[in-house]
Amino acid sequence: MFLEVKNLCVDLGQFHLTGVNLNLEKNDYMVIIGPTGSGKSVLLETIAGFFQPQTGKIFLEGEDITNLNPEKRGISIVYQDYVLFPNMNVFENIAYGLEKKVKNREVIKSRVYDMADRLKIEHLLDRNPETLSGGEKQRTAIARSLIVEPNILLMDEPFSALDVNTHAYLTELIKKAISDYQTTCIHVSHNFNDVWSLAEQVAVMKNGKILQQGIVADVFSKPCHNFVADFVGVHNIFEGEVVGKSKGITDVKVNQNLILHSSDTDTNDDKKVMVAVRPENIIFSNQSFVSSIRNQLKGIVTDIILIGPTVWVEVDVNGTTFKGIITPSSLDILGIKKEKEIYLSFKSVNVKIIDEEQSYSALFSA
């Protein structure tokens, strides 16, 4: 394992990191998400060496760096407010850290021009940082951090101050530059597009704890906590009870008249659980159809909400509300309207079972 954070606890008075565990392979790109105040920035700065943990260890390539000074860790950090040196031009800002490692001026110049070319700022090298746009400042800050070839590049909300178009353009540039330099990266963000477009790994934080870490697709499709499920967009989360198992299928009763069928079988019988179904996995139709899909329900449309290019449809099924997503054209084709009867279908593999006791203890134990 390239980076290991083990049982990390940090006490900053009014804020704590509690029992944080994190693992990252070399060259991985991880995005950490979570609500404001969950401890994402504190975790980055502790890994960088700016805070000393009360307990726990940080290992980099097997070496314990918990008590190592920040400058000896080989870790670079980029903040959302850039922190460029105002008395230096762009070239000098980018070269600043490299000059501490390389003495040959021609090598420094060549590497700065190469980095500037990768990030499309070669035409700005003589400019003062105060004359740059937000996107140009951010590219300069990332170039300065990346050029020293750090063991890990940490980025704290690096794109938050940028407009949508600049964000999208910069994301592609950064992704390629980090890949070219084979840099291991941990990136704090509130933007889920950063997760999908950049990350191999994602971690979800809340109240100073990491609730779940893993491959992006797994965390988004198989949340192991009810907060994670809600935070990453699983809006159909129900309390239920396991009432039976047969041939690889678990039956969960979510109210007196409704049984959902799940392919998740790693749970005990007669056990209270949470079940989650992602909105995009729900199929709408005007009639029941012959299919291997195990969950086919009939309900009444209670609400229709247009959000950007998608439509959220809420359906009441025997007192339980389901939310699904369709396109406006599908809405018209199906003739979906409030108070209309509609059928919902979703596969058993898309019904995820979350252990209720585990999820609540993880969220609320202190």
BELTAZI-V622883 format. One record per residue. N is the residue number from 0. RES is the residue in one small letter. PHI is phi in whole degrees, 0 to 359 (NA if undefined). OMEGA is omega in whole degrees, 0 to 359 (* if undefined). NEAR is the number of other ideal C-beta (glycine too) atoms within 12 Angstrom. Layout:
BEGIN
n=N res=RES phi=PHI omega=OMEGA near=NEAR
n=N res=RES phi=PHI omega=OMEGA near=NEAR
END
This chain:
BEGIN
n=0 res=m phi=NA omega=184 near=19
n=1 res=f phi=284 omega=177 near=26
n=2 res=l phi=239 omega=175 near=39
n=3 res=e phi=230 omega=173 near=25
n=4 res=v phi=250 omega=188 near=37
n=5 res=k phi=241 omega=172 near=21
n=6 res=n phi=49 omega=186 near=22
n=7 res=l phi=283 omega=177 near=35
n=8 res=c phi=233 omega=180 near=29
n=9 res=v phi=232 omega=181 near=32
n=10 res=d phi=248 omega=179 near=20
n=11 res=l phi=250 omega=180 near=22
n=12 res=g phi=86 omega=181 near=9
n=13 res=q phi=275 omega=181 near=9
n=14 res=f phi=223 omega=181 near=21
n=15 res=h phi=226 omega=159 near=27
n=16 res=l phi=262 omega=187 near=37
n=17 res=t phi=233 omega=174 near=30
n=18 res=g phi=57 omega=183 near=25
n=19 res=v phi=281 omega=174 near=40
n=20 res=n phi=237 omega=183 near=27
n=21 res=l phi=211 omega=178 near=41
n=22 res=n phi=229 omega=182 near=24
n=23 res=l phi=214 omega=176 near=37
n=24 res=e phi=276 omega=179 near=20
n=25 res=k phi=300 omega=179 near=19
n=26 res=n phi=73 omega=176 near=21
n=27 res=d phi=288 omega=174 near=32
n=28 res=y phi=242 omega=180 near=39
n=29 res=m phi=247 omega=171 near=45
n=30 res=v phi=248 omega=177 near=44
n=31 res=i phi=258 omega=180 near=43
n=32 res=i phi=238 omega=180 near=41
n=33 res=g phi=158 omega=181 near=35
n=34 res=p phi=293 omega=176 near=19
n=35 res=t phi=303 omega=179 near=15
n=36 res=g phi=86 omega=182 near=17
n=37 res=s phi=275 omega=176 near=31
n=38 res=g phi=107 omega=184 near=38
n=39 res=k phi=297 omega=181 near=39
n=40 res=s phi=292 omega=178 near=35
n=41 res=v phi=299 omega=178 near=36
n=42 res=l phi=297 omega=178 near=42
n=43 res=l phi=301 omega=184 near=43
n=44 res=e phi=289 omega=174 near=29
n=45 res=t phi=287 omega=176 near=40
n=46 res=i phi=298 omega=180 near=47
n=47 res=a phi=288 omega=178 near=36
n=48 res=g phi=103 omega=182 near=27
n=49 res=f phi=278 omega=175 near=23
n=50 res=f phi=238 omega=178 near=29
n=51 res=q phi=262 omega=180 near=24
n=52 res=p phi=289 omega=176 near=31
n=53 res=q phi=286 omega=175 near=20
n=54 res=t phi=218 omega=179 near=20
n=55 res=g phi=101 omega=184 near=29
n=56 res=k phi=224 omega=173 near=26
n=57 res=i phi=236 omega=180 near=44
n=58 res=f phi=244 omega=176 near=26
n=59 res=l phi=237 omega=185 near=29
n=60 res=e phi=52 omega=177 near=19
n=61 res=g phi=85 omega=180 near=13
n=62 res=e phi=267 omega=177 near=19
n=63 res=d phi=285 omega=180 near=17
n=64 res=i phi=251 omega=186 near=29
n=65 res=t phi=306 omega=184 near=27
n=66 res=n phi=253 omega=181 near=17
n=67 res=l phi=282 omega=178 near=21
n=68 res=n phi=299 omega=183 near=14
n=69 res=p phi=307 omega=185 near=23
n=70 res=e phi=289 omega=181 near=18
n=71 res=k phi=261 omega=183 near=14
n=72 res=r phi=271 omega=183 near=30
n=73 res=g phi=68 omega=181 near=30
n=74 res=i phi=242 omega=177 near=35
n=75 res=s phi=253 omega=179 near=39
n=76 res=i phi=227 omega=179 near=39
n=77 res=v phi=241 omega=180 near=40
n=78 res=y phi=258 omega=181 near=28
n=79 res=q phi=291 omega=181 near=27
n=80 res=d phi=260 omega=167 near=16
n=81 res=y phi=73 omega=180 near=35
n=82 res=v phi=54 omega=174 near=22
n=83 res=l phi=277 omega=178 near=34
n=84 res=f phi=280 omega=185 near=22
n=85 res=p phi=291 omega=182 near=16
n=86 res=n phi=270 omega=179 near=11
n=87 res=m phi=236 omega=175 near=22
n=88 res=n phi=282 omega=184 near=25
n=89 res=v phi=298 omega=179 near=36
n=90 res=f phi=303 omega=183 near=33
n=91 res=e phi=293 omega=176 near=26
n=92 res=n phi=298 omega=181 near=39
n=93 res=i phi=295 omega=185 near=40
n=94 res=a phi=282 omega=190 near=33
n=95 res=y phi=308 omega=182 near=29
n=96 res=g phi=289 omega=181 near=31
n=97 res=l phi=295 omega=181 near=32
n=98 res=e phi=295 omega=178 near=23
n=99 res=k phi=280 omega=183 near=14
n=100 res=k phi=248 omega=185 near=18
n=101 res=v phi=236 omega=183 near=20
n=102 res=k phi=259 omega=182 near=10
n=103 res=n phi=285 omega=186 near=13
n=104 res=r phi=295 omega=181 near=14
n=105 res=e phi=291 omega=177 near=11
n=106 res=v phi=295 omega=178 near=17
n=107 res=i phi=300 omega=181 near=25
n=108 res=k phi=299 omega=181 near=22
n=109 res=s phi=297 omega=182 near=17
n=110 res=r phi=289 omega=178 near=29
n=111 res=v phi=295 omega=180 near=37
n=112 res=y phi=294 omega=178 near=25
n=113 res=d phi=296 omega=179 near=24
n=114 res=m phi=296 omega=179 near=38
n=115 res=a phi=298 omega=178 near=34
n=116 res=d phi=294 omega=180 near=23
n=117 res=r phi=298 omega=183 near=27
n=118 res=l phi=259 omega=174 near=39
n=119 res=k phi=58 omega=177 near=24
n=120 res=i phi=232 omega=182 near=36
n=121 res=e phi=297 omega=180 near=23
n=122 res=h phi=280 omega=183 near=16
n=123 res=l phi=252 omega=191 near=29
n=124 res=l phi=298 omega=180 near=30
n=125 res=d phi=268 omega=185 near=18
n=126 res=r phi=277 omega=173 near=24
n=127 res=n phi=276 omega=182 near=21
n=128 res=p phi=305 omega=182 near=33
n=129 res=e phi=294 omega=181 near=18
n=130 res=t phi=266 omega=185 near=15
n=131 res=l phi=268 omega=172 near=25
n=132 res=s phi=284 omega=179 near=22
n=133 res=g phi=301 omega=179 near=24
n=134 res=g phi=294 omega=179 near=30
n=135 res=e phi=291 omega=176 near=33
n=136 res=k phi=297 omega=182 near=37
n=137 res=q phi=294 omega=178 near=39
n=138 res=r phi=296 omega=178 near=44
n=139 res=t phi=295 omega=180 near=45
n=140 res=a phi=296 omega=180 near=41
n=141 res=i phi=291 omega=177 near=48
n=142 res=a phi=300 omega=180 near=46
n=143 res=r phi=298 omega=181 near=40
n=144 res=s phi=282 omega=186 near=42
n=145 res=l phi=280 omega=188 near=41
n=146 res=i phi=293 omega=180 near=41
n=147 res=v phi=276 omega=178 near=32
n=148 res=e phi=52 omega=183 near=24
n=149 res=p phi=292 omega=173 near=33
n=150 res=n phi=298 omega=178 near=33
n=151 res=i phi=220 omega=172 near=41
n=152 res=l phi=257 omega=177 near=42
n=153 res=l phi=257 omega=179 near=42
n=154 res=m phi=229 omega=183 near=43
n=155 res=d phi=254 omega=181 near=37
n=156 res=e phi=49 omega=188 near=29
n=157 res=p phi=292 omega=185 near=45
n=158 res=f phi=248 omega=191 near=41
n=159 res=s phi=294 omega=183 near=27
n=160 res=a phi=268 omega=186 near=22
n=161 res=l phi=261 omega=175 near=28
n=162 res=d phi=287 omega=188 near=15
n=163 res=v phi=301 omega=183 near=14
n=164 res=n phi=293 omega=178 near=14
n=165 res=t phi=295 omega=179 near=24
n=166 res=h phi=302 omega=182 near=27
n=167 res=a phi=297 omega=181 near=20
n=168 res=y phi=295 omega=182 near=23
n=169 res=l phi=292 omega=179 near=41
n=170 res=t phi=303 omega=180 near=34
n=171 res=e phi=295 omega=179 near=22
n=172 res=l phi=296 omega=182 near=32
n=173 res=i phi=295 omega=181 near=40
n=174 res=k phi=303 omega=182 near=29
n=175 res=k phi=289 omega=181 near=23
n=176 res=a phi=297 omega=180 near=32
n=177 res=i phi=294 omega=177 near=39
n=178 res=s phi=294 omega=180 near=21
n=179 res=d phi=298 omega=182 near=19
n=180 res=y phi=274 omega=180 near=29
n=181 res=q phi=50 omega=184 near=21
n=182 res=t phi=261 omega=173 near=36
n=183 res=t phi=280 omega=189 near=35
n=184 res=c phi=226 omega=169 near=46
n=185 res=i phi=238 omega=192 near=48
n=186 res=h phi=231 omega=176 near=44
n=187 res=v phi=272 omega=183 near=40
n=188 res=s phi=207 omega=169 near=38
n=189 res=h phi=257 omega=187 near=28
n=190 res=n phi=260 omega=182 near=26
n=191 res=f phi=294 omega=177 near=21
n=192 res=n phi=297 omega=177 near=22
n=193 res=d phi=295 omega=178 near=32
n=194 res=v phi=297 omega=185 near=33
n=195 res=w phi=290 omega=187 near=22
n=196 res=s phi=270 omega=187 near=25
n=197 res=l phi=241 omega=197 near=39
n=198 res=a phi=270 omega=162 near=37
n=199 res=e phi=267 omega=182 near=30
n=200 res=q phi=239 omega=175 near=33
n=201 res=v phi=224 omega=175 near=40
n=202 res=a phi=234 omega=180 near=44
n=203 res=v phi=248 omega=182 near=44
n=204 res=m phi=246 omega=173 near=41
n=205 res=k phi=203 omega=176 near=32
n=206 res=n phi=51 omega=175 near=28
n=207 res=g phi=77 omega=181 near=31
n=208 res=k phi=232 omega=170 near=36
n=209 res=i phi=268 omega=182 near=39
n=210 res=l phi=276 omega=180 near=43
n=211 res=q phi=201 omega=174 near=37
n=212 res=q phi=225 omega=176 near=35
n=213 res=g phi=171 omega=175 near=28
n=214 res=i phi=299 omega=187 near=21
n=215 res=v phi=307 omega=184 near=29
n=216 res=a phi=298 omega=181 near=17
n=217 res=d phi=291 omega=181 near=21
n=218 res=v phi=295 omega=182 near=35
n=219 res=f phi=284 omega=183 near=30
n=220 res=s phi=260 omega=182 near=28
n=221 res=k phi=227 omega=179 near=28
n=222 res=p phi=297 omega=183 near=39
n=223 res=c phi=258 omega=177 near=34
n=224 res=h phi=223 omega=181 near=37
n=225 res=n phi=291 omega=175 near=37
n=226 res=f phi=295 omega=179 near=33
n=227 res=v phi=300 omega=180 near=40
n=228 res=a phi=302 omega=180 near=34
n=229 res=d phi=291 omega=185 near=25
n=230 res=f phi=292 omega=182 near=30
n=231 res=v phi=271 omega=170 near=38
n=232 res=g phi=105 omega=174 near=29
n=233 res=v phi=270 omega=187 near=35
n=234 res=h phi=272 omega=179 near=28
n=235 res=n phi=259 omega=182 near=39
n=236 res=i phi=234 omega=186 near=35
n=237 res=f phi=230 omega=170 near=36
n=238 res=e phi=282 omega=181 near=25
n=239 res=g phi=205 omega=180 near=37
n=240 res=e phi=219 omega=178 near=27
n=241 res=v phi=293 omega=183 near=33
n=242 res=v phi=241 omega=178 near=27
n=243 res=g phi=175 omega=176 near=20
n=244 res=k phi=219 omega=179 near=23
n=245 res=s phi=197 omega=174 near=16
n=246 res=k phi=52 omega=176 near=12
n=247 res=g phi=78 omega=180 near=15
n=248 res=i phi=239 omega=175 near=25
n=249 res=t phi=255 omega=178 near=34
n=250 res=d phi=262 omega=181 near=32
n=251 res=v phi=237 omega=177 near=41
n=252 res=k phi=272 omega=181 near=26
n=253 res=v phi=255 omega=164 near=35
n=254 res=n phi=204 omega=187 near=21
n=255 res=q phi=297 omega=186 near=12
n=256 res=n phi=243 omega=188 near=15
n=257 res=l phi=224 omega=176 near=28
n=258 res=i phi=243 omega=174 near=29
n=259 res=l phi=253 omega=184 near=44
n=260 res=h phi=248 omega=184 near=37
n=261 res=s phi=237 omega=175 near=39
n=262 res=s phi=277 omega=176 near=28
n=263 res=d phi=286 omega=184 near=32
n=264 res=t phi=242 omega=184 near=23
n=265 res=d phi=274 omega=176 near=19
n=266 res=t phi=207 omega=184 near=30
n=267 res=n phi=278 omega=174 near=17
n=268 res=d phi=293 omega=177 near=16
n=269 res=d phi=55 omega=181 near=16
n=270 res=k phi=244 omega=177 near=25
n=271 res=k phi=286 omega=182 near=25
n=272 res=v phi=220 omega=166 near=38
n=273 res=m phi=250 omega=174 near=39
n=274 res=v phi=239 omega=184 near=46
n=275 res=a phi=228 omega=177 near=44
n=276 res=v phi=228 omega=180 near=46
n=277 res=r phi=290 omega=183 near=30
n=278 res=p phi=303 omega=184 near=32
n=279 res=e phi=287 omega=179 near=24
n=280 res=n phi=269 omega=179 near=29
n=281 res=i phi=269 omega=178 near=35
n=282 res=i phi=255 omega=178 near=30
n=283 res=f phi=261 omega=175 near=39
n=284 res=s phi=206 omega=181 near=28
n=285 res=n phi=272 omega=178 near=20
n=286 res=q phi=206 omega=176 near=15
n=287 res=s phi=292 omega=180 near=17
n=288 res=f phi=222 omega=181 near=14
n=289 res=v phi=287 omega=185 near=9
n=290 res=s phi=197 omega=175 near=16
n=291 res=s phi=279 omega=178 near=13
n=292 res=i phi=297 omega=188 near=24
n=293 res=r phi=279 omega=182 near=25
n=294 res=n phi=257 omega=175 near=35
n=295 res=q phi=234 omega=187 near=27
n=296 res=l phi=238 omega=176 near=36
n=297 res=k phi=241 omega=181 near=24
n=298 res=g phi=211 omega=180 near=32
n=299 res=i phi=242 omega=178 near=25
n=300 res=v phi=293 omega=181 near=33
n=301 res=t phi=252 omega=180 near=24
n=302 res=d phi=200 omega=177 near=23
n=303 res=i phi=226 omega=185 near=29
n=304 res=i phi=234 omega=177 near=22
n=305 res=l phi=273 omega=179 near=15
n=306 res=i phi=232 omega=181 near=18
n=307 res=g phi=59 omega=182 near=10
n=308 res=p phi=273 omega=182 near=13
n=309 res=t phi=236 omega=178 near=21
n=310 res=v phi=235 omega=174 near=28
n=311 res=w phi=266 omega=180 near=31
n=312 res=v phi=244 omega=177 near=40
n=313 res=e phi=259 omega=184 near=30
n=314 res=v phi=229 omega=175 near=39
n=315 res=d phi=269 omega=178 near=26
n=316 res=v phi=242 omega=179 near=34
n=317 res=n phi=52 omega=178 near=21
n=318 res=g phi=92 omega=178 near=16
n=319 res=t phi=248 omega=183 near=30
n=320 res=t phi=267 omega=174 near=28
n=321 res=f phi=250 omega=176 near=44
n=322 res=k phi=240 omega=178 near=38
n=323 res=g phi=231 omega=181 near=40
n=324 res=i phi=240 omega=173 near=31
n=325 res=i phi=221 omega=177 near=32
n=326 res=t phi=272 omega=177 near=21
n=327 res=p phi=303 omega=180 near=20
n=328 res=s phi=293 omega=177 near=13
n=329 res=s phi=295 omega=177 near=23
n=330 res=l phi=300 omega=180 near=26
n=331 res=d phi=291 omega=182 near=13
n=332 res=i phi=298 omega=181 near=14
n=333 res=l phi=279 omega=180 near=26
n=334 res=g phi=65 omega=183 near=17
n=335 res=i phi=288 omega=178 near=34
n=336 res=k phi=219 omega=176 near=19
n=337 res=k phi=302 omega=178 near=18
n=338 res=e phi=72 omega=177 near=15
n=339 res=k phi=274 omega=175 near=22
n=340 res=e phi=285 omega=182 near=24
n=341 res=i phi=213 omega=177 near=36
n=342 res=y phi=254 omega=177 near=30
n=343 res=l phi=241 omega=177 near=43
n=344 res=s phi=226 omega=173 near=33
n=345 res=f phi=203 omega=186 near=36
n=346 res=k phi=287 omega=178 near=25
n=347 res=s phi=296 omega=179 near=32
n=348 res=v phi=293 omega=179 near=24
n=349 res=n phi=268 omega=175 near=31
n=350 res=v phi=261 omega=185 near=41
n=351 res=k phi=263 omega=179 near=42
n=352 res=i phi=261 omega=179 near=43
n=353 res=i phi=242 omega=179 near=40
n=354 res=d phi=295 omega=186 near=26
n=355 res=e phi=297 omega=182 near=29
n=356 res=e phi=295 omega=180 near=20
n=357 res=q phi=298 omega=185 near=26
n=358 res=s phi=293 omega=182 near=31
n=359 res=y phi=288 omega=178 near=19
n=360 res=s phi=293 omega=179 near=16
n=361 res=a phi=292 omega=183 near=28
n=362 res=l phi=279 omega=192 near=29
n=363 res=f phi=242 omega=175 near=16
n=364 res=s phi=283 omega=181 near=15
n=365 res=a phi=231 omega=* near=11
END
